[in-house]
Amino acid sequence: MSSGFSGDAWAVILGASSGFGLATAHKLAEHGMSLCLVHRDRRSAMARIEPEFEKLRGRGVSLLTFNVDALAAPKRERVLDDLAAKLGEEGRVRMLLHSIAFGHLKLIAAEKAEPPRARDEARALLSRAVGVDAERLRAAIDELFAGGADALQSLASAPVYPSRSYIDEDDLSRTIHAMGTSLLGWTQSLLRRGLFAEDARVLGLSSEGNEVAWKGYSAVAAAKVALESIARSMAVELAPYGIRSNVVQAGIAETPALEAIPGSDHLKAQARGRNPFGRLTTPRDVANAIYLLCTDDAAWINGEVIRVDGGEHVSGAIR
């Protein structure tokens, strides 16, 4: 496979140990881009992560990894000190990717008790029709649904949301900073140090939750909207520096971040039902698009929210 990038071209990826960040690291390494990977993981998780980093080293690219809190300004500056020393006179950052998934997933208020829903009534009818105990039937449906039987979604148990605490203003501000506004600090620090390439790309990641309401997702949704707003402003104000700023809106994908969302099984079933290709988005799908945005041919794409979901967002009906 041809390179596409010289070893002097670097990517800085925030949130690089799993999901879209890690997939992007692999894709860019395949095309010769050097990598500065920032992640925050427990020591126990490194048994999974280090083999992935070894695969990246095997590509022959330069690799720096930092297991630090990317949201702490002093840690950010220490990372950039080390990166600047590694870049030397020739190397420059071609791409900064914000892939941090750290936020609060809480309801706004306690759910109120409601009359039996359609799924409860349907299960009761089915239980009587087949002569099976309602509880046994529910357990069987839930097991089959969890195993991938999407057609049973309307009969499967509704998602259970945490009820010990509810989103407050502090949760909201921390999530907006982590998953949204922290992109600004990294961009400004790289710019101030003169580490960006003349034709650099700053990219963030968003989701359909930026436009529709998912229970328990309010803080993350607010963060994504803030991220998109900042990216638009950077697209205008940083263009004179040669920086292109865009956001990739990924479809529903199997990532650790998705698994943390209450009701993720239902989100996945809905996405497979809506998607014209009948499958979920993969981290590799998103990484492929990010790679394309890093190429010279994508230099005139700026200030956009680019959907990478196989048409999931335009498909309103089950196939």
N, C-alpha and C positions, 0 to 999 in steps of 0.2 A: 504494500500500500504506500502510495506516495505521501510525502510529509505534509505539505500544505503550510506549515509554519516552521520558522527557524527556531533553534533552541534559545535564541535571545527573546522570543516572545513568551510571556508568562501569563498565567491565569491565577488570580486570587479567588479562592472559593470559600465562602463562609458557610459552614454547615456541610462539611465535605465527607463525613464518615458513613453516610447512608443515603438512600433515596436519590433525589435528583442531583444533589451535589456530587455524590460519589460516581453516579453514572456519567455525569458531565466530565469529571476528572478522567475517567477511563477513555471517553470519546476523544477528548482533546489530546491526551497522551498518545493515542493511536496516530494522531496527526502531527506529532512532534512538538506540541506546546509544553513548556515547562510549567511546574505546578507549585503553588504555595497554598497549602490546605490547612484551614483553621476549623477545629471542631472542639466539642466539649463532651467528653464521655468518661464514664467511670472506668476504673482500672479493669474491672471484670469484663467490660465490653471490648477491650483491646485484643482479646483472643480472636474475635471476629474481624476486627478492623485491620490489624497489622498484616494479615495475609493479602488483603486488598491493596494495601500500600506497597507490599512487595511486588505484586503484579505490575503496579505502576512503575516502580523502579526498573522492572524487567523490560520496559519499553525503551529504556535508554535515555529518558528525559531527566532533567534536573528536578529534584523533589524536596520541598521543605514542608514539614508537618508540625503543627502546633496544637497541643491539647490544652487550650486555654479558653477563658471566657471572652468571646469576641465582643461582648457588650460592654466590657470594662475599658475605658479609654486608655489607662496606663498599659494594659495588656496589648491593646491594639498597637500602641506606639512601639512597644518592644518587638512585636512581630514585624512591624515595618522597618525597624532598625536592622533586624537580621536579614530581611528581604533586600533592603537597599545594599547591604554589604555583599549579598550574593549576586545581585544584578550587576554591580560594578558600573563601568562606563557605558557598556553596550546594551545590556538587558533593559527591557521596559515591560510594563504591565499592559498587555493587550486587552484583557478582560477581567472585570470584577463581577462575580456572581454572588448575590445575596440569597442563600438557601437556608437561612436559619429557621428552624421550626421549634419554637419555644414560647408557649403561651398558655393562657388559662382557658379551659373548656368547661364553662359553667353556665347553668341556666340563669336568667335574669330574676326569676321568682319561682316559688314552689308551684308545681303543676297542680291545678285544681282537679278534684275528682269529677269525672264525667260519666254520663250514662254509657251503657255497653256500646262499644263501637261495632262497626260493620264486621270486623274480623272475628269478634267474639260471637256475634250472632251467627255468622257463617260456620264457625267451628262447632257451635252447638247443633246446628242443623245437620252438619256432616256427621257428628258423633251419633246422633239419633238414627241417621240413615244407614250407617254401617254397623251400628250396634257395638261401638267401641267406647270405653270409658273416656270422658272428655279430657281428663288430665293425661292419660296415656296418649291420646290422639295429639294433644298439644305438644307433648314431649317429642313424639315421633316427627311431627311437622317441623319443629324447631331444629331437630337434629339433621333432617334432610335439607332444610334451608341453609343451615350453617355449612353443610357439605357442598353447596353450590346449586341447589335446586331453586333457581330464581323464581320459577313460576309459583312457588308457594309463598312468596313475599307477603301477599295480602292476608294469608292465614297465619303466618309466623308471629310470634310474640312481638309486641311493639318494643322499640329500644328503651332501655332503662337509663335514666339520667341521674348523675350524682345529686343527692338531696341534702348533703351535710352543710354545704355553703353555696352562696350565690355570688355572681359576679359583682364586684364593687369597683369604685373609681380607681383604686390602687391597682387592682388586677388589670383593668382596662389600660391604664397608662403603661404598666410594665409590658403588656403584650404588644401594644402599639409601638413601643420603643424596640422591643426584641425583633418583631417580625415586620416592622415597617421603617421607622425613622432612623434606626441604626445604620441603614445604608448610607445616609447622608454623611455621618462622621467618617466612615471609611473612605468614601469618595473624596471628601475634602482633605483628609490626611494624605492620601495618595497624590492628589493634585498639588498640595502645598509642597510636598517633597520632590515634585518633578518626576514621579515614577511612572506616570502614564505614557504609553506610546502616543505617537502623533495621531493615530487612528484607533482610539481605544473604544471599548464597549463596556457600558455599565448595565447590568441586567438584574432584575428582580423576578420573583416568582409569585404568582397570584393563583386564585381559584375561582370557581363559579360562585363561591360564597361571598364574593365581592358584590354580587348583585341580588342574590336570593338569600332568604333567611333559613338557616339550618339551626335547629335547637342546640343550644350550648356553644354556638360558634360566633356569638356576637363580638367578642373581643378580637378574635382572629380576623373576622370580616372587617372590622374597623381598621386593623393594622394593614390589611391588604389595600383598602381604599387609600389610606395614608401613603403607602408605598407607591401606588400608582400616581398619586398627585405629585409626590416628590420627584418621581421619575420624569413626569412631564415637564416640571420646572427645570430639572437638570438638562433635559433635551434641548431647551431653549437657551439657558444661561451658560451651559458648558460647551455648546457647539463651537464657539470661537477657539476652544482648546483642542478641538478635534475629537471630542467625546460624543459618542452616540449612546443614548439612554433609552432602554425599552423594558417592557415587562412581558414575561411569558405566562399566559394563563393556561395551566395544565388541566387536562381532564382528570376525572377520578382515577387514581393510580394506587397500586399496592405499594405503600410506603409505611415506615413506622409512624409518620405523622398522621396518616389516614387512620391507622389502627387505633390511635389515641382518641379519635373522635367518637363519642357515643353514637350508636346506631350506624357504625361504618359498614356493617354487613348489608343494611338496607340501602345505604348510599351506593354501594357497589352493585347490588342487584338492579337498582333503578338505572344506573349508568349503562350496564350491559344491555338492559332492555331498550334504552334510548339510542345507544350508539349505532350508527349505520353499519359498523363493522362487527357489532355484537361482542365486543371485548372491551376491557379496560385499557386506558392509556398505560404505557409502561415508562419507567424512568428513562429507558433507552430512547423512546420516542421523543421525550423532552430534551434529552442530551443531544440528539441529532439536530433538533431545531436550534438549540443554543450554539452548536458548532457552526451551523449555517450563518447565524447572525454574527459570528466572529470573522467570517471570510470577507475578502475585499469586495466581493459582489454584493454584499449586504450593507455597504457603506451608506446608502441613501435611505435606510430604514431608521427612523429616529422619532421618539415620542409616541410609540405605539404600544398597545396591549395586544399581543399576538396569541391567539388561541391555538393550542396544540392538543386537540382532543378527538381527531378523526371525524369531526362534524357533530359531536355529542350535543353541543350547545344549540344547534339549529334544528335538531330532531325532537319534535314535540310529542310524538306518539310511539307507543311500543311497536316494534317491527312485527 
